[in-house]
Amino acid sequence: MKVFFNEEHDMLRENLRKFVQNEVEPHAEEWDEREGFPRQLFKKLGDLGYLGLSYPEEYGGGGGDYFTVVILAEELGRCSTQGIAAAMLMQVGCATPPVLAFGTEEQKQKYLVPAIKGEKIACLGITEPNAGSDVANVSTYAEKVPGGWKVNGNKIFITNGVEADFMTLLARTDKTGGPKGISLFLVDTDSPGFSVSRKLHKAGLRSSDTAEIFFEDMFVPDENLLGEEGKGFRNIMWELQGERLVAAASYVAQSEYVLETAINYAKERVQFGKPIIQNQAITHRVADLAARIESVKCLVYCTAWKFDQKQYPVKEISMAKLLAAQLAFDVTDEAIQIMGGHGYMMEYPMQRAFRDARLSRIVGGTDEIQREVIITTLGLRA
Amino acid sequence: MDFSLSEEQVALKKTVHEFAEKEIRPLAPELDEKSEFSWDIVRKAAKLGLTCASVPEDYGGPGLALLDGTIIYEELAWGCVGVTGGILLNSIAILPVIISGSDEQKAKYLTRLTDAENPRICAFGLTEPGAGSDAASIQTTATRTDGHYILNGQKCFITNAGIADLYTIFATVDRSEGVKGITGFVVEADTPGLSIGKIEHKMGLRASQTAELILDDVRVEAENVIGREKQGFSTAMQALDCSRPFVGALGVGVARASFEAALSYAKERVQFGKPIFKQQAISFMLADMATEIDMARLLCQRAAWMLDNGLEASRESSMSKYVATDTAMRVCTNAVQIHGGYGYMKEYPVEKWFRDAKILQIIEGTNQIQRLVLAGKL
């Protein structure tokens, strides 16, 4: 992979790997159990520059290329809890890119700069109970009032929602409906009317906090409109591209990490007088998965290169997300099977990896939605 | 071929289904959350004769055919796989006594399980840390001295350990003889030297207790040998053989539960202006799920029917276990997918069924071992 990564990239990767091994992995079980992690972790990553790797130096970023973010996603993916990857990639790859892309100078100073430092935690407010796959169906309504907007509605499945200091919010500004009536806002979570109604309990990704949020006559000032009014849907579709790509990168890395763990177990576990790795039933399945990992990794890197070149490879991004998510699920499922009874026990990390991986085929656009996107890019929409 | 159930079987299915709906489903989420075994459910199930399906009528059992057993276990598992796991493993655990035990042993032990007012539970003690799929390599020893045996060793992943009143434990009287040295014993729970080690925290099947069993100079009288010395491995394998369709039935039950929930959700959930059931990707997924569940059920019932009719059914038995449990995993995974984000939240039942389904591909002979057995017969 020398094609994509230089020495600086390699050093970044090495440092991130050590960070995850020392600061994250040892706490994986505990954070999964208690459904959260200390919010100071954001600052720790921020201090090390990890939350602004590809952001411009003028905002405190590292000024690196897109592959620096890919590396962040990969190294966070090499962990037995995916919740930290989810939280940090939300910060870096989902909630803040719209601020850089569409924000005013004031907005960048107020939100992007502290987010890069890890001093402000960010979340993204898209999904609603009746607007999951159907994003255009959002009904949270921002009514124009003097000096700003009055927002009413609710959001669900919001990663970082409990801890966040601000939200990049998608709301309807034109009740007549349709995607053109939607806009983006930046909302301080301590705004009167903003409330976290529930912390949601999930099957996996438990170290990452997920919230249900209500807005009741919440006032958002004019200067917090992000980008042009009515361009929210288009802009969030843009945001989803980066979100899907970093997610794909993390799923491939997780798959590789989990397969390594399963192989190591199979080399040591002796049954019927020999290590179980000597059974073709196991090695052939490992071979298939290893081949898939290589090919999806290449797809992710090539697509990341196009993205870095400021191309807009929507088809490849959806393909990468679809295949990487399915890969993570298949690898973790196979890994449990290889570990047999031990794979099912909470004291081993594999069940956590399996539970975490299950969400990958749903979050950031389900498998089915990725297929719909691919169909559109292939010109097959009826 | 007559594929229809008899009137009695239809009535049985209805009774067990109502029991599962009324007594198991309401408690299942909390039992899963707290990892608790429910004696309340077991006692109620015992009153209906559901906890000892394998016991012959002579000893107070319900006198049901194995085919009837697949009906019972499917409906119970539709209620909760964790609860049913405890009940089924109890039924499997006593099988060695039914298969190879003396009349005295049957009279003494089987009646404990069938006592509807005070049902007791049995646990099967075979698996060890170094002997999972390779059951023949167990290390627990049984040293013969003076008309009794002293057992030493450790068992792991034992369902109902700590809850059971009695155990059927497998130990070797002579390690040098390998498989041929293995002997089965009935051991009462309060025997000195027998203790429970670590209780496992599991990803699923949490309404069933799974624990280590420690044997420290456990004295067992000679009359507690099941069948003859050195007959143990063959007895254990026979017990596992005829229980494969039942484990498959557990898979059918949880798959059906997931499928029903997913179908109902897909018809109600509106996105893009219509129920998601109207998306071909979803409806075709559900069509596949319905078909695979039917296939799985038919395989389990066929294997059970063959065993009921005295036919050699090792191949069909292995097929039924691995097909039905692989199906369960697939169906439960797709049910989560159809529910989208809600499928991942604990307030919806499908994520529990997804976690429960996984273990069915591993217990009672992994699906890889099932294929090994089948391949050996081809």
Interface residues (C-beta under 8 A of the other chain):
Chain A: T127 N130 A131 G132 S133 D134 N137 I156 F157 L200 H201 K202 A203 G204 L205 V270 Q271 F272 G273 N279 A281 I282 F329 D333 I336 Q337 G340 G341 G343 Y344 M345 M346 E347 Q351 F354 R355 R358 L359 R361 I362 V363 T366 D367 E368 R371
Chain B: T127 G130 A131 G132 S133 D134 S137 C156 F157 E200 H201 K202 M203 G204 L205 V270 Q271 F272 I276 Q279 A281 I282 M329 T333 V336 Q337 G340 G341 G343 Y344 M345 K346 E347 E351 F354 R355 K358 I359 Q361 I362 I363 T366 N367 Q368 R371 L372
